[in-house]
Amino acid sequence: MWPDPWAVVDECDRVQWDYSPLERVGPLRFGMSVHEATAAMEAYGFTSDTASDIGTFGPFRHLRTRSRAADTPFHRNAVTAYYVGPMGLTCIAVDALSGPQVTFDGIRLVGRPPSELSAELTAYLERTGRDIEITTEGDIGSQQLGMNPRAQRAGDVLLTRLVFGRPNDWACTMHDCVPADEWHVH
């Protein structure tokens, strides 16, 4: 029997991470090399695939690694990390179905109905005097916080998949930090 492709990890079974804007997501720090990020994921019980080349844009080579909990099937990627040449880790995507729960200032970010996260994130942004931005997919996001919530399908429902990035010399905006591969995940 095939495993349910839409199975969602229960909240109590998710690894718990926190987010420091533009600095780190759990054990992953922006700027890490592939080797450093893979070692950090292994320390948290995740196994990572070999870095795959996703193309060269301008002078920079772009790489991707996918990590999953060690005891889960190979197709259940929990975290996708993207690297750009000498800048290292520039973008981190946390899967809505099987990724860690990432919390920022008391807000649970992953695996929630998009409307709930949008309401909570909007209230936070208003309360802290930050800009409220609408992402290219119509969700509430924040350049200042380096986060781009996306809707990911889980059977007949949508849940939040979080994409974190740090703009740099190569990508001036949060949207530019996100590789084209990531926009194809639904």
CORWOGI-V992592 format. One record per pair of residues at least 24 apart in sequence whose C-alpha atoms are under 10 Angstrom apart, sorted by the first residue. I is the first residue (numbers start at 1). J is the second residue. D is the distance in whole Angstrom. If there is no record, write none. Layout:
I J D
I J D
This chain:
3 73 9
4 155 10
5 75 9
5 76 8
5 97 9
5 154 8
5 155 8
6 76 10
6 97 7
6 98 10
6 153 8
6 154 5
6 155 5
6 156 9
6 157 10
7 76 10
7 97 7
7 98 8
7 154 7
7 155 8
8 95 10
8 96 8
8 97 4
8 98 6
8 99 9
8 111 8
8 154 7
8 155 10
8 159 10
9 96 9
9 97 6
9 98 5
9 99 8
9 100 9
9 101 10
9 111 9
10 97 9
10 98 9
10 111 9
11 98 10
11 100 9
11 101 7
11 110 9
11 111 8
11 112 10
12 101 9
13 98 10
13 100 9
13 101 9
14 69 10
14 78 10
14 97 10
14 98 8
14 99 7
14 100 5
14 101 6
14 102 9
14 110 10
15 44 9
15 45 10
15 69 9
15 98 10
15 99 8
15 100 5
15 101 6
15 102 9
16 99 10
16 100 6
16 101 5
16 102 6
16 103 8
16 108 10
17 100 7
17 101 6
17 102 5
17 103 6
17 104 9
17 108 10
18 100 10
18 101 8
18 102 5
18 103 5
18 104 6
18 105 8
18 106 9
18 107 10
18 108 9
18 109 10
19 102 6
19 103 6
19 104 5
19 105 8
19 109 10
19 145 10
19 147 10
19 164 9
20 103 9
20 104 7
20 105 9
20 145 8
20 146 9
21 104 8
21 143 10
21 144 8
21 145 5
21 146 6
21 147 8
21 164 8
21 165 9
21 166 8
22 90 10
22 91 10
22 143 9
22 144 8
22 145 7
22 146 6
22 147 9
22 164 8
22 165 7
22 166 5
22 167 8
23 145 10
23 146 9
23 164 10
23 165 9
23 166 8
24 89 10
24 92 9
24 164 9
24 165 9
24 166 9
25 91 10
25 92 8
25 93 10
25 94 9
25 102 8
25 103 9
25 104 10
25 164 8
25 165 10
26 100 9
26 101 10
26 102 7
26 103 9
28 81 9
28 89 8
28 92 8
29 88 10
29 89 7
29 90 9
29 91 10
29 92 10
30 81 10
30 82 10
30 83 9
30 87 9
30 88 7
30 89 5
30 90 6
30 91 8
30 92 9
30 164 10
30 165 8
30 166 7
31 83 8
31 84 9
31 86 8
31 87 6
31 88 4
31 89 5
31 90 6
31 91 9
31 166 9
32 83 8
32 86 10
32 87 8
32 88 5
32 89 5
32 90 8
33 83 8
33 84 10
33 85 9
33 86 9
33 87 8
33 88 5
33 89 6
33 90 10
34 63 8
34 64 9
34 65 8
34 81 9
34 82 9
34 83 7
34 88 7
34 89 7
36 88 10
36 89 10
37 65 9
37 81 8
37 88 9
37 89 8
38 65 8
38 66 9
38 67 8
38 81 9
41 67 7
41 68 9
41 69 9
41 79 9
42 67 9
42 68 10
42 69 9
42 70 9
44 69 9
44 70 10
45 69 6
45 70 6
45 71 9
46 70 5
46 71 9
46 72 10
46 77 10
46 78 9
46 79 9
47 71 9
47 72 10
47 74 10
47 77 10
47 78 10
48 74 10
48 77 9
48 78 10
48 79 9
48 80 9
48 81 10
49 74 9
49 77 10
51 81 9
51 82 9
51 83 9
52 82 10
53 82 10
53 83 10
54 82 9
54 83 10
54 179 9
54 180 9
54 181 8
55 84 10
55 179 10
56 84 9
56 85 9
57 84 9
57 85 10
57 170 10
58 170 9
59 84 10
59 85 8
59 170 10
60 84 6
60 85 5
60 86 8
60 87 9
60 170 9
61 85 5
61 86 9
62 86 10
62 88 9
62 89 10
62 90 10
62 179 9
63 88 9
63 89 9
63 179 10
64 89 9
64 91 10
64 92 10
64 179 9
64 181 9
65 92 10
66 92 10
66 93 9
67 94 10
67 99 9
68 95 10
68 98 8
68 99 8
68 100 10
69 98 9
69 99 9
69 100 10
72 98 9
79 162 10
79 163 10
80 163 9
80 182 9
81 163 10
81 164 10
82 165 9
82 177 9
82 178 8
82 179 8
82 181 10
82 182 9
83 177 10
83 179 9
84 170 8
84 177 9
84 179 10
85 170 10
87 168 8
87 169 9
87 170 9
89 165 9
89 166 9
90 164 8
90 165 6
90 166 6
90 167 8
90 168 8
90 170 10
90 171 9
90 177 7
90 178 8
90 179 10
91 146 9
91 147 10
91 163 7
91 164 6
91 165 4
91 166 7
91 167 9
91 174 9
91 177 6
91 178 6
91 179 8
91 182 10
92 147 10
92 162 8
92 163 6
92 164 5
92 165 6
92 166 10
92 177 10
92 178 9
92 182 10
93 147 10
93 148 9
93 149 9
93 150 10
93 161 7
93 162 6
93 163 4
93 164 6
93 165 9
93 178 9
93 182 8
94 149 10
94 160 9
94 161 6
94 162 5
94 163 6
94 164 8
95 150 10
95 152 8
95 159 9
95 160 8
95 161 5
95 162 7
95 163 9
95 185 10
96 150 9
96 151 8
96 152 6
96 153 8
96 154 8
96 158 9
96 159 6
96 160 5
96 161 4
96 162 7
96 186 10
97 152 8
97 153 9
97 154 7
97 158 10
97 159 8
97 160 9
97 161 8
98 161 10
99 161 9
99 162 9
101 162 10
102 162 9
104 145 10
109 147 10
109 149 8
109 159 10
109 160 7
109 161 8
109 162 7
110 149 9
110 150 10
110 159 8
110 160 5
110 161 6
110 162 6
110 163 10
111 151 9
111 152 9
111 154 9
111 158 9
111 159 5
111 160 5
111 161 7
111 162 9
112 151 9
112 152 10
112 158 8
112 159 5
112 160 5
112 161 8
113 151 8
113 152 10
113 157 8
113 158 6
113 159 5
113 160 6
113 161 10
114 139 8
114 140 9
114 149 8
114 150 8
114 151 6
114 152 9
114 157 10
114 158 7
114 159 6
114 160 5
114 161 9
115 139 8
115 140 9
115 151 10
115 158 10
115 159 9
115 160 9
116 159 10
116 160 10
117 141 10
117 149 8
117 159 9
117 160 8
118 149 9
118 160 10
121 149 10
135 174 9
135 175 8
136 175 8
137 183 10
141 174 9
142 174 8
143 167 9
143 173 7
143 174 6
143 175 9
144 173 10
144 174 9
145 174 9
146 173 9
146 174 6
146 175 10
146 177 9
147 174 7
147 175 9
148 174 7
148 175 8
148 178 9
150 183 9
150 185 9
150 186 9
151 185 9
151 186 7
152 185 7
152 186 5
153 185 9
153 186 6
154 186 9
158 186 9
161 185 9
161 186 9
